[in-house]
Amino acid sequence: MALNAASLTRRIHVQRATGTPDGYGGTIYTWADHGSPIFARRRDLSDAERMTGGAWDNRLMTRFVIRATAFARGIRRTDRIVHEGVTFEIDGIKEIPDSRAFLEITAWTEEAA
């Protein structure tokens, strides 16, 4: 499948945590949507890809491709993604080779997706 804006058919939300002291020396984190929903392409990693990478566990590994806008370049590994009610923890963010127009976000979840 060619990578272009028309292939970004899913909507994802980026969430960012805000920490507040809990009074006992710890921090309580509250998650909230960060920015507007953005279009993405989603591809779940196959079992063979996960085994080759040495990541064989109960997690669902997924790659989201998004346009490399100013907002997208501000997404952090400490943020998370919500897609169709499932929360994904971000594992890594990189530019797609041969193009500065798209970013690939590798994320995982232990929820049923």
MOBELSUL-V467265 format. One line per field, one symbol per residue. ss: DSSP state (h for helix, s for strand, l for the rest). A space follows every 50 residues. Layout:
ss=???
This chain:
ss=llllhhhllsssssssssssslllllsssssssllllsssssssllhhhh hhlllllllssssssssllhhhhllllllssssllsssssssssslllll lssssssssllll
